[in-house]
Amino acid sequence: MKIVDARNLTDSELVARKKEARQEQFNLRMQQQTGALEKPSRLNELRKDVAKLETVMSERRLGQKVASRPAQSGGEKKKK
């Protein structure tokens, strides 16, 4: 999930997505403990997704307006 996608969700959708991500995270941690986890990188992705959702929720709670930046392609980097 990209932050732009999260900003396009409604408040109720944000809460629902966060709850789903937390539940999936819990299930994956249980699989990890039993040795049945096939894709460990998914845990890291979920952690970042939850952080993005929390960020958007916090921005809305504080009343901040955030202008989304256009996505940069992978090869382009800003020069200092």
Backbone as XML, in Angstrom:
<?xml version="1.0"?>
<chain id="A" units="angstrom">
  <residue number="1" name="MET">
    <atom name="N" x="0.837" y="-1.170" z="0.000"/>
    <atom name="CA" x="0.000" y="0.000" z="0.000"/>
    <atom name="C" x="0.886" y="1.237" z="0.000"/>
  </residue>
  <residue number="2" name="LYS">
    <atom name="N" x="0.514" y="2.187" z="-0.800"/>
    <atom name="CA" x="1.236" y="3.444" z="-0.836"/>
    <atom name="C" x="0.499" y="4.451" z="0.034"/>
  </residue>
  <residue number="3" name="ILE">
    <atom name="N" x="1.218" y="5.457" z="0.505"/>
    <atom name="CA" x="0.625" y="6.462" z="1.380"/>
    <atom name="C" x="-0.485" y="7.225" z="0.655"/>
  </residue>
  <residue number="4" name="VAL">
    <atom name="N" x="-0.345" y="7.405" z="-0.642"/>
    <atom name="CA" x="-1.375" y="8.091" z="-1.432"/>
    <atom name="C" x="-2.672" y="7.286" z="-1.402"/>
  </residue>
  <residue number="5" name="ASP">
    <atom name="N" x="-2.550" y="5.975" z="-1.496"/>
    <atom name="CA" x="-3.731" y="5.113" z="-1.423"/>
    <atom name="C" x="-4.406" y="5.234" z="-0.061"/>
  </residue>
  <residue number="6" name="ALA">
    <atom name="N" x="-3.615" y="5.297" z="0.984"/>
    <atom name="CA" x="-4.166" y="5.406" z="2.334"/>
    <atom name="C" x="-4.880" y="6.737" z="2.528"/>
  </residue>
  <residue number="7" name="ARG">
    <atom name="N" x="-4.352" y="7.798" z="1.939"/>
    <atom name="CA" x="-4.978" y="9.115" z="2.077"/>
    <atom name="C" x="-6.303" y="9.200" z="1.336"/>
  </residue>
  <residue number="8" name="ASN">
    <atom name="N" x="-6.516" y="8.331" z="0.353"/>
    <atom name="CA" x="-7.762" y="8.333" z="-0.406"/>
    <atom name="C" x="-8.876" y="7.532" z="0.281"/>
  </residue>
  <residue number="9" name="LEU">
    <atom name="N" x="-8.563" y="6.857" z="1.385"/>
    <atom name="CA" x="-9.558" y="6.067" z="2.105"/>
    <atom name="C" x="-10.350" y="6.945" z="3.068"/>
  </residue>
  <residue number="10" name="THR">
    <atom name="N" x="-11.571" y="6.524" z="3.364"/>
    <atom name="CA" x="-12.368" y="7.219" z="4.373"/>
    <atom name="C" x="-11.888" y="6.803" z="5.755"/>
  </residue>
  <residue number="11" name="ASP">
    <atom name="N" x="-12.358" y="7.512" z="6.767"/>
    <atom name="CA" x="-11.943" y="7.206" z="8.138"/>
    <atom name="C" x="-12.323" y="5.780" z="8.543"/>
  </residue>
  <residue number="12" name="SER">
    <atom name="N" x="-13.538" y="5.374" z="8.186"/>
    <atom name="CA" x="-13.975" y="4.024" z="8.558"/>
    <atom name="C" x="-13.178" y="2.959" z="7.807"/>
  </residue>
  <residue number="13" name="GLU">
    <atom name="N" x="-12.811" y="3.246" z="6.557"/>
    <atom name="CA" x="-11.988" y="2.301" z="5.798"/>
    <atom name="C" x="-10.590" y="2.196" z="6.396"/>
  </residue>
  <residue number="14" name="LEU">
    <atom name="N" x="-10.055" y="3.327" z="6.878"/>
    <atom name="CA" x="-8.737" y="3.312" z="7.518"/>
    <atom name="C" x="-8.746" y="2.402" z="8.750"/>
  </residue>
  <residue number="15" name="VAL">
    <atom name="N" x="-9.774" y="2.558" z="9.569"/>
    <atom name="CA" x="-9.874" y="1.752" z="10.785"/>
    <atom name="C" x="-10.011" y="0.267" z="10.431"/>
  </residue>
  <residue number="16" name="ALA">
    <atom name="N" x="-10.831" y="-0.030" z="9.424"/>
    <atom name="CA" x="-11.031" y="-1.419" z="9.022"/>
    <atom name="C" x="-9.743" y="-2.028" z="8.467"/>
  </residue>
  <residue number="17" name="ARG">
    <atom name="N" x="-9.035" y="-1.285" z="7.623"/>
    <atom name="CA" x="-7.776" y="-1.795" z="7.050"/>
    <atom name="C" x="-6.734" y="-2.026" z="8.139"/>
  </residue>
  <residue number="18" name="LYS">
    <atom name="N" x="-6.688" y="-1.102" z="9.098"/>
    <atom name="CA" x="-5.720" y="-1.246" z="10.188"/>
    <atom name="C" x="-6.035" y="-2.501" z="11.008"/>
  </residue>
  <residue number="19" name="LYS">
    <atom name="N" x="-7.307" y="-2.719" z="11.292"/>
    <atom name="CA" x="-7.712" y="-3.887" z="12.058"/>
    <atom name="C" x="-7.375" y="-5.174" z="11.311"/>
  </residue>
  <residue number="20" name="GLU">
    <atom name="N" x="-7.621" y="-5.195" z="9.997"/>
    <atom name="CA" x="-7.301" y="-6.373" z="9.181"/>
    <atom name="C" x="-5.798" y="-6.634" z="9.166"/>
  </residue>
  <residue number="21" name="ALA">
    <atom name="N" x="-5.015" y="-5.558" z="9.021"/>
    <atom name="CA" x="-3.562" y="-5.706" z="8.970"/>
    <atom name="C" x="-3.026" y="-6.228" z="10.296"/>
  </residue>
  <residue number="22" name="ARG">
    <atom name="N" x="-3.550" y="-5.718" z="11.406"/>
    <atom name="CA" x="-3.114" y="-6.182" z="12.727"/>
    <atom name="C" x="-3.459" y="-7.659" z="12.922"/>
  </residue>
  <residue number="23" name="GLN">
    <atom name="N" x="-4.641" y="-8.060" z="12.468"/>
    <atom name="CA" x="-5.057" y="-9.456" z="12.606"/>
    <atom name="C" x="-4.154" y="-10.362" z="11.765"/>
  </residue>
  <residue number="24" name="GLU">
    <atom name="N" x="-3.857" y="-9.929" z="10.538"/>
    <atom name="CA" x="-2.974" y="-10.721" z="9.678"/>
    <atom name="C" x="-1.572" y="-10.798" z="10.277"/>
  </residue>
  <residue number="25" name="GLN">
    <atom name="N" x="-1.126" y="-9.693" z="10.854"/>
    <atom name="CA" x="0.177" y="-9.658" z="11.498"/>
    <atom name="C" x="0.234" y="-10.674" z="12.644"/>
  </residue>
  <residue number="26" name="PHE">
    <atom name="N" x="-0.814" y="-10.710" z="13.445"/>
    <atom name="CA" x="-0.899" y="-11.667" z="14.548"/>
    <atom name="C" x="-0.835" y="-13.101" z="14.026"/>
  </residue>
  <residue number="27" name="ASN">
    <atom name="N" x="-1.626" y="-13.385" z="12.976"/>
    <atom name="CA" x="-1.652" y="-14.735" z="12.415"/>
    <atom name="C" x="-0.288" y="-15.141" z="11.864"/>
  </residue>
  <residue number="28" name="LEU">
    <atom name="N" x="0.390" y="-14.209" z="11.213"/>
    <atom name="CA" x="1.710" y="-14.509" z="10.662"/>
    <atom name="C" x="2.735" y="-14.744" z="11.771"/>
  </residue>
  <residue number="29" name="ARG">
    <atom name="N" x="2.623" y="-13.994" z="12.879"/>
    <atom name="CA" x="3.537" y="-14.225" z="13.998"/>
    <atom name="C" x="3.323" y="-15.616" z="14.599"/>
  </residue>
  <residue number="30" name="MET">
    <atom name="N" x="2.072" y="-16.053" z="14.627"/>
    <atom name="CA" x="1.788" y="-17.405" z="15.128"/>
    <atom name="C" x="2.402" y="-18.454" z="14.191"/>
  </residue>
  <residue number="31" name="GLN">
    <atom name="N" x="2.287" y="-18.223" z="12.881"/>
    <atom name="CA" x="2.893" y="-19.142" z="11.911"/>
    <atom name="C" x="4.407" y="-19.149" z="12.062"/>
  </residue>
  <residue number="32" name="GLN">
    <atom name="N" x="4.972" y="-17.982" z="12.334"/>
    <atom name="CA" x="6.424" y="-17.881" z="12.493"/>
    <atom name="C" x="6.885" y="-18.705" z="13.696"/>
  </residue>
  <residue number="33" name="GLN">
    <atom name="N" x="6.123" y="-18.671" z="14.765"/>
    <atom name="CA" x="6.489" y="-19.419" z="15.969"/>
    <atom name="C" x="6.412" y="-20.928" z="15.743"/>
  </residue>
  <residue number="34" name="THR">
    <atom name="N" x="5.492" y="-21.367" z="14.887"/>
    <atom name="CA" x="5.358" y="-22.797" z="14.627"/>
    <atom name="C" x="6.245" y="-23.262" z="13.479"/>
  </residue>
  <residue number="35" name="GLY">
    <atom name="N" x="6.907" y="-22.311" z="12.816"/>
    <atom name="CA" x="7.798" y="-22.670" z="11.714"/>
    <atom name="C" x="7.090" y="-22.858" z="10.388"/>
  </residue>
  <residue number="36" name="ALA">
    <atom name="N" x="5.841" y="-22.411" z="10.292"/>
    <atom name="CA" x="5.061" y="-22.607" z="9.068"/>
    <atom name="C" x="5.011" y="-21.363" z="8.184"/>
  </residue>
  <residue number="37" name="LEU">
    <atom name="N" x="5.733" y="-20.326" z="8.545"/>
    <atom name="CA" x="5.686" y="-19.069" z="7.791"/>
    <atom name="C" x="6.472" y="-19.207" z="6.495"/>
  </residue>
  <residue number="38" name="GLU">
    <atom name="N" x="5.794" y="-19.004" z="5.370"/>
    <atom name="CA" x="6.434" y="-19.167" z="4.064"/>
    <atom name="C" x="7.068" y="-17.875" z="3.559"/>
  </residue>
  <residue number="39" name="LYS">
    <atom name="N" x="6.485" y="-16.728" z="3.914"/>
    <atom name="CA" x="6.972" y="-15.456" z="3.381"/>
    <atom name="C" x="7.221" y="-14.477" z="4.540"/>
  </residue>
  <residue number="40" name="PRO">
    <atom name="N" x="8.398" y="-14.537" z="5.151"/>
    <atom name="CA" x="8.686" y="-13.678" z="6.307"/>
    <atom name="C" x="8.662" y="-12.182" z="5.988"/>
  </residue>
  <residue number="41" name="SER">
    <atom name="N" x="8.916" y="-11.824" z="4.749"/>
    <atom name="CA" x="8.928" y="-10.408" z="4.381"/>
    <atom name="C" x="7.548" y="-9.767" z="4.506"/>
  </residue>
  <residue number="42" name="ARG">
    <atom name="N" x="6.505" y="-10.586" z="4.505"/>
    <atom name="CA" x="5.143" y="-10.066" z="4.635"/>
    <atom name="C" x="4.937" y="-9.387" z="5.992"/>
  </residue>
  <residue number="43" name="LEU">
    <atom name="N" x="5.615" y="-9.876" z="7.034"/>
    <atom name="CA" x="5.528" y="-9.248" z="8.352"/>
    <atom name="C" x="6.029" y="-7.808" z="8.299"/>
  </residue>
  <residue number="44" name="ASN">
    <atom name="N" x="7.127" y="-7.603" z="7.615"/>
    <atom name="CA" x="7.697" y="-6.263" z="7.483"/>
    <atom name="C" x="6.774" y="-5.356" z="6.677"/>
  </residue>
  <residue number="45" name="GLU">
    <atom name="N" x="6.181" y="-5.879" z="5.610"/>
    <atom name="CA" x="5.251" y="-5.097" z="4.794"/>
    <atom name="C" x="4.045" y="-4.660" z="5.625"/>
  </residue>
  <residue number="46" name="LEU">
    <atom name="N" x="3.511" y="-5.576" z="6.409"/>
    <atom name="CA" x="2.355" y="-5.255" z="7.239"/>
    <atom name="C" x="2.681" y="-4.201" z="8.285"/>
  </residue>
  <residue number="47" name="ARG">
    <atom name="N" x="3.857" y="-4.308" z="8.868"/>
    <atom name="CA" x="4.278" y="-3.323" z="9.867"/>
    <atom name="C" x="4.313" y="-1.925" z="9.259"/>
  </residue>
  <residue number="48" name="LYS">
    <atom name="N" x="4.836" y="-1.825" z="8.048"/>
    <atom name="CA" x="4.909" y="-0.537" z="7.361"/>
    <atom name="C" x="3.528" y="-0.042" z="6.947"/>
  </residue>
  <residue number="49" name="ASP">
    <atom name="N" x="2.655" y="-0.958" z="6.529"/>
    <atom name="CA" x="1.293" y="-0.575" z="6.166"/>
    <atom name="C" x="0.538" y="-0.004" z="7.358"/>
  </residue>
  <residue number="50" name="VAL">
    <atom name="N" x="0.696" y="-0.643" z="8.515"/>
    <atom name="CA" x="0.037" y="-0.151" z="9.726"/>
    <atom name="C" x="0.569" y="1.241" z="10.069"/>
  </residue>
  <residue number="51" name="ALA">
    <atom name="N" x="1.856" y="1.446" z="9.920"/>
    <atom name="CA" x="2.448" y="2.756" z="10.200"/>
    <atom name="C" x="1.886" y="3.824" z="9.261"/>
  </residue>
  <residue number="52" name="LYS">
    <atom name="N" x="1.715" y="3.483" z="7.986"/>
    <atom name="CA" x="1.149" y="4.436" z="7.033"/>
    <atom name="C" x="-0.285" y="4.791" z="7.399"/>
  </residue>
  <residue number="53" name="LEU">
    <atom name="N" x="-1.066" y="3.780" z="7.780"/>
    <atom name="CA" x="-2.452" y="4.022" z="8.169"/>
    <atom name="C" x="-2.514" y="4.886" z="9.426"/>
  </residue>
  <residue number="54" name="GLU">
    <atom name="N" x="-1.651" y="4.599" z="10.388"/>
    <atom name="CA" x="-1.598" y="5.397" z="11.616"/>
    <atom name="C" x="-1.212" y="6.842" z="11.307"/>
  </residue>
  <residue number="55" name="THR">
    <atom name="N" x="-0.298" y="7.038" z="10.377"/>
    <atom name="CA" x="0.134" y="8.377" z="9.999"/>
    <atom name="C" x="-1.018" y="9.174" z="9.416"/>
  </residue>
  <residue number="56" name="VAL">
    <atom name="N" x="-1.765" y="8.575" z="8.516"/>
    <atom name="CA" x="-2.899" y="9.259" z="7.893"/>
    <atom name="C" x="-3.965" y="9.573" z="8.942"/>
  </residue>
  <residue number="57" name="MET">
    <atom name="N" x="-4.220" y="8.635" z="9.838"/>
    <atom name="CA" x="-5.215" y="8.861" z="10.889"/>
    <atom name="C" x="-4.777" y="10.012" z="11.797"/>
  </residue>
  <residue number="58" name="SER">
    <atom name="N" x="-3.506" y="10.067" z="12.110"/>
    <atom name="CA" x="-2.969" y="11.127" z="12.956"/>
    <atom name="C" x="-3.049" y="12.485" z="12.253"/>
  </residue>
  <residue number="59" name="GLU">
    <atom name="N" x="-2.720" y="12.508" z="10.971"/>
    <atom name="CA" x="-2.812" y="13.750" z="10.204"/>
    <atom name="C" x="-4.237" y="14.287" z="10.216"/>
  </residue>
  <residue number="60" name="ARG">
    <atom name="N" x="-5.192" y="13.418" z="10.045"/>
    <atom name="CA" x="-6.595" y="13.837" z="10.033"/>
    <atom name="C" x="-7.033" y="14.302" z="11.414"/>
  </residue>
  <residue number="61" name="ARG">
    <atom name="N" x="-6.570" y="13.614" z="12.440"/>
    <atom name="CA" x="-6.943" y="13.985" z="13.800"/>
    <atom name="C" x="-6.399" y="15.373" z="14.146"/>
  </residue>
  <residue number="62" name="LEU">
    <atom name="N" x="-5.198" y="15.678" z="13.670"/>
    <atom name="CA" x="-4.581" y="16.970" z="13.936"/>
    <atom name="C" x="-5.021" y="18.047" z="12.949"/>
  </residue>
  <residue number="63" name="GLY">
    <atom name="N" x="-5.760" y="17.650" z="11.940"/>
    <atom name="CA" x="-6.266" y="18.610" z="10.964"/>
    <atom name="C" x="-5.222" y="19.103" z="9.988"/>
  </residue>
  <residue number="64" name="GLN">
    <atom name="N" x="-4.211" y="18.316" z="9.755"/>
    <atom name="CA" x="-3.159" y="18.717" z="8.829"/>
    <atom name="C" x="-3.548" y="18.371" z="7.409"/>
  </residue>
  <residue number="65" name="LYS">
    <atom name="N" x="-3.259" y="19.281" z="6.509"/>
    <atom name="CA" x="-3.463" y="19.027" z="5.089"/>
    <atom name="C" x="-2.104" y="18.681" z="4.496"/>
  </residue>
  <residue number="66" name="VAL">
    <atom name="N" x="-2.025" y="17.545" z="3.860"/>
    <atom name="CA" x="-0.768" y="17.093" z="3.281"/>
    <atom name="C" x="-0.961" y="16.950" z="1.786"/>
  </residue>
  <residue number="67" name="ALA">
    <atom name="N" x="-0.159" y="17.680" z="1.040"/>
    <atom name="CA" x="-0.216" y="17.564" z="-0.414"/>
    <atom name="C" x="0.628" y="16.372" z="-0.822"/>
  </residue>
  <residue number="68" name="SER">
    <atom name="N" x="0.049" y="15.488" z="-1.583"/>
    <atom name="CA" x="0.776" y="14.307" z="-2.028"/>
    <atom name="C" x="1.747" y="14.693" z="-3.125"/>
  </residue>
  <residue number="69" name="ARG">
    <atom name="N" x="2.943" y="14.157" z="-3.012"/>
    <atom name="CA" x="3.958" y="14.410" z="-4.024"/>
    <atom name="C" x="3.821" y="13.379" z="-5.127"/>
  </residue>
  <residue number="70" name="PRO">
    <atom name="N" x="4.191" y="13.755" z="-6.347"/>
    <atom name="CA" x="4.190" y="12.749" z="-7.415"/>
    <atom name="C" x="5.286" y="11.729" z="-7.142"/>
  </residue>
  <residue number="71" name="ALA">
    <atom name="N" x="5.020" y="10.505" z="-7.458"/>
    <atom name="CA" x="5.980" y="9.431" z="-7.206"/>
    <atom name="C" x="7.188" y="9.572" z="-8.116"/>
  </residue>
  <residue number="72" name="GLN">
    <atom name="N" x="8.367" y="9.346" z="-7.548"/>
    <atom name="CA" x="9.590" y="9.372" z="-8.336"/>
    <atom name="C" x="9.852" y="7.978" z="-8.857"/>
  </residue>
  <residue number="73" name="SER">
    <atom name="N" x="10.434" y="7.907" z="-10.033"/>
    <atom name="CA" x="10.812" y="6.597" z="-10.528"/>
    <atom name="C" x="12.043" y="6.132" z="-9.756"/>
  </residue>
  <residue number="74" name="GLY">
    <atom name="N" x="12.284" y="4.855" z="-9.745"/>
    <atom name="CA" x="13.355" y="4.277" z="-8.956"/>
    <atom name="C" x="14.744" y="4.782" z="-9.295"/>
  </residue>
  <residue number="75" name="GLY">
    <atom name="N" x="14.985" y="5.164" z="-10.533"/>
    <atom name="CA" x="16.304" y="5.577" z="-10.943"/>
    <atom name="C" x="16.639" y="7.017" z="-10.638"/>
  </residue>
  <residue number="76" name="GLU">
    <atom name="N" x="15.639" y="7.822" z="-10.400"/>
    <atom name="CA" x="15.885" y="9.234" z="-10.168"/>
    <atom name="C" x="16.058" y="9.481" z="-8.678"/>
  </residue>
  <residue number="77" name="LYS">
    <atom name="N" x="17.139" y="10.189" z="-8.347"/>
    <atom name="CA" x="17.372" y="10.563" z="-6.964"/>
    <atom name="C" x="17.653" y="12.046" z="-6.919"/>
  </residue>
  <residue number="78" name="LYS">
    <atom name="N" x="17.245" y="12.661" z="-5.823"/>
    <atom name="CA" x="17.491" y="14.097" z="-5.661"/>
    <atom name="C" x="18.951" y="14.313" z="-5.364"/>
  </residue>
  <residue number="79" name="LYS">
    <atom name="N" x="19.502" y="15.373" z="-5.929"/>
    <atom name="CA" x="20.876" y="15.724" z="-5.646"/>
    <atom name="C" x="20.894" y="16.768" z="-4.568"/>
  </residue>
  <residue number="80" name="LYS">
    <atom name="N" x="21.906" y="16.686" z="-3.701"/>
    <atom name="CA" x="22.007" y="17.633" z="-2.586"/>
    <atom name="C" x="22.748" y="18.867" z="-2.997"/>
  </residue>
</chain>
